[in-house]
Amino acid sequence: MDSAELVEERSRIEAAQKDPARFADLYDAYFDRIYAFVAGRVRNRVEAQDITSDVFHQALASLRKYEWRGLPFSAWLYRIAVNAMNDHHQRTSRERGDAKTAPEPATREIEHVEERATLYRLVDSLPADQRRVVVMRFAEERSIAEVAKELGRSEGAIKQLQWRAMQTLRARVGQNHG
């Protein structure tokens, strides 16, 4: 996210903290990502829908306690989602009478989510051409040739944009971690 998007996100959060009816804006903005995250780990559509519903219910209930720290709001939602999935697993294990105990809360999973949120923010801060190349190459898993064709550029130009983007990301990750 660039700084303008972070400012906009923060104002939406603050508006929802003052007026819970404004939470719908946040729900609309993040539902698809949170549902995809949960569905990719639960593999049962009904359970994924229930857990996603719980995530947004808990987020709304705890929104007044949310403190802005400059990270995307989605990082907080992903943390709630991981905890909701752990709670769901523990509850279903007890209901089935499984002999083995449910796993401890996935601390590493939470750290991974936070790292990804930071990476998304860093990618969003790249210049538009570099950001588009990175998204197409790594998120959409397209080849250099496919990206070049779609963007109307040579393969060499796409490789150069990707190289510059990766250099910028490495430098920024180094700044954030050390």
C-alpha positions as CSV (number, residue, x, y, z in Angstrom):
1,M,0.0,0.0,0.0
2,D,1.3,3.5,-0.7
3,S,1.0,6.2,1.8
4,A,-2.3,7.6,0.3
5,E,-3.9,4.2,0.6
6,L,-2.7,3.8,4.2
7,V,-4.2,7.2,5.0
8,E,-7.5,6.2,3.4
9,E,-7.5,2.8,5.2
10,R,-6.8,4.5,8.5
11,S,-9.7,6.9,8.0
12,R,-12.1,4.1,7.1
13,I,-11.0,2.3,10.3
14,E,-11.4,5.4,12.5
15,A,-14.9,6.0,10.9
16,A,-15.9,2.4,11.7
17,Q,-14.6,2.8,15.3
18,K,-16.9,5.8,15.7
19,D,-19.8,4.4,13.8
20,P,-20.0,0.5,13.6
21,A,-22.3,0.8,10.6
22,R,-19.3,2.0,8.7
23,F,-17.6,-1.4,9.3
24,A,-19.4,-2.5,6.1
25,D,-16.7,-0.7,4.1
26,L,-14.0,-2.7,5.7
27,Y,-15.9,-5.9,5.4
28,D,-16.4,-5.3,1.6
29,A,-12.7,-4.4,1.2
30,Y,-11.3,-7.5,3.0
31,F,-13.9,-10.3,2.8
32,D,-12.6,-12.0,-0.4
33,R,-9.0,-12.1,0.9
34,I,-9.9,-13.4,4.3
35,Y,-12.3,-16.0,2.9
36,A,-9.6,-17.2,0.4
37,F,-7.1,-17.4,3.2
38,V,-9.4,-19.5,5.4
39,A,-10.8,-21.6,2.5
40,G,-7.3,-22.5,1.5
41,R,-6.6,-24.0,4.9
42,V,-9.9,-25.5,6.0
43,R,-10.9,-27.1,2.6
44,N,-14.6,-27.4,3.7
45,R,-16.7,-24.6,2.2
46,V,-19.3,-24.5,4.9
47,E,-16.6,-24.4,7.7
48,A,-14.7,-21.8,5.8
49,Q,-17.8,-19.6,5.5
50,D,-18.5,-20.1,9.2
51,I,-15.0,-19.3,10.3
52,T,-14.9,-16.2,8.0
53,S,-18.1,-15.0,9.5
54,D,-16.6,-15.5,13.0
55,V,-13.5,-13.5,11.9
56,F,-15.6,-10.5,10.9
57,H,-17.9,-10.8,13.9
58,Q,-14.8,-10.8,16.2
59,A,-13.3,-7.9,14.3
60,L,-16.4,-5.8,14.6
61,A,-16.7,-6.7,18.3
62,S,-13.1,-5.7,18.9
63,L,-12.8,-2.8,16.5
64,R,-12.8,-0.2,19.3
65,K,-9.7,-1.8,20.8
66,Y,-7.8,-1.8,17.4
67,E,-4.8,0.4,17.4
68,W,-3.3,1.8,14.2
69,R,0.3,0.8,13.8
70,G,0.9,1.6,10.2
71,L,0.4,-2.0,9.0
72,P,-2.4,-3.0,6.7
73,F,-5.7,-3.7,8.5
74,S,-5.6,-7.1,6.8
75,A,-2.7,-8.2,9.0
76,W,-5.0,-7.8,12.1
77,L,-7.8,-9.7,10.3
78,Y,-5.4,-12.6,9.3
79,R,-4.3,-12.9,12.9
80,I,-8.0,-13.2,14.0
81,A,-8.5,-15.7,11.2
82,V,-5.6,-17.9,12.4
83,N,-6.9,-17.8,15.9
84,A,-10.5,-18.6,14.7
85,M,-9.2,-21.6,12.7
86,N,-7.3,-22.9,15.7
87,D,-10.4,-22.5,17.9
88,H,-12.5,-24.3,15.3
89,H,-10.0,-27.1,15.1
90,Q,-9.9,-27.5,18.9
91,R,-13.7,-27.4,19.1
92,T,-14.2,-30.0,16.4
93,S,-11.5,-32.3,17.8
94,R,-13.2,-32.2,21.2
95,E,-16.6,-32.8,19.6
96,R,-15.3,-35.9,17.7
97,G,-13.5,-37.1,20.8
98,D,-10.1,-37.2,19.0
99,A,-7.5,-38.8,21.2
100,K,-4.8,-36.4,20.1
101,T,-5.0,-32.9,21.2
102,A,-5.4,-30.0,18.9
103,P,-2.2,-28.1,17.9
104,E,-1.1,-25.1,19.9
105,P,-2.0,-21.7,18.3
106,A,0.0,-21.3,15.1
107,T,2.4,-18.7,16.2
108,R,4.6,-19.2,13.1
109,E,1.4,-19.0,10.9
110,I,0.7,-15.6,12.5
111,E,4.3,-14.4,11.9
112,H,4.0,-15.6,8.3
113,V,0.8,-13.7,7.8
114,E,2.4,-10.5,9.2
115,E,5.4,-11.0,6.9
116,R,3.2,-11.4,3.9
117,A,1.2,-8.3,4.9
118,T,4.4,-6.3,5.0
119,L,5.5,-7.7,1.7
120,Y,2.2,-6.8,0.1
121,R,2.6,-3.2,1.5
122,L,6.1,-3.1,0.1
123,V,5.0,-4.4,-3.4
124,D,2.2,-1.8,-3.4
125,S,4.7,0.9,-2.8
126,L,6.7,0.0,-6.0
127,P,6.3,2.2,-9.1
128,A,3.3,1.1,-11.1
129,D,5.2,-0.7,-13.9
130,Q,7.4,-2.6,-11.5
131,R,4.4,-3.5,-9.3
132,R,2.4,-4.8,-12.2
133,V,5.3,-7.0,-13.4
134,V,5.8,-8.4,-9.9
135,V,2.2,-9.2,-9.4
136,M,1.9,-10.8,-12.9
137,R,5.1,-12.8,-12.5
138,F,4.7,-14.0,-8.9
139,A,1.1,-13.7,-7.8
140,E,-0.4,-14.7,-11.2
141,E,2.6,-17.0,-12.0
142,R,2.9,-15.8,-15.6
143,S,6.0,-16.3,-17.7
144,I,8.2,-13.4,-18.9
145,A,6.8,-13.9,-22.4
146,E,3.2,-13.7,-21.2
147,V,3.9,-10.5,-19.2
148,A,5.7,-8.9,-22.1
149,K,2.9,-9.7,-24.5
150,E,0.2,-8.3,-22.2
151,L,2.1,-5.2,-21.4
152,G,3.3,-4.6,-24.9
153,R,6.9,-4.6,-23.9
154,S,10.0,-6.7,-24.9
155,E,11.0,-9.6,-22.7
156,G,14.2,-7.7,-21.9
157,A,12.2,-4.7,-20.6
158,I,10.1,-7.0,-18.4
159,K,13.3,-8.7,-17.0
160,Q,14.7,-5.2,-16.3
161,L,11.5,-4.1,-14.5
162,Q,11.5,-7.3,-12.5
163,W,15.1,-6.9,-11.5
164,R,14.7,-3.3,-10.4
165,A,11.6,-4.3,-8.4
166,M,13.4,-7.1,-6.7
167,Q,16.4,-4.9,-5.9
168,T,14.0,-2.3,-4.4
169,L,12.2,-4.9,-2.4
170,R,15.4,-6.4,-1.0
171,A,16.6,-3.0,0.1
172,R,13.3,-2.2,1.8
173,V,13.1,-5.6,3.5
174,G,16.6,-5.0,4.8
175,Q,15.6,-1.6,6.2
176,N,12.6,-3.2,7.9
177,H,14.6,-6.0,9.4
178,G,17.8,-4.6,10.3
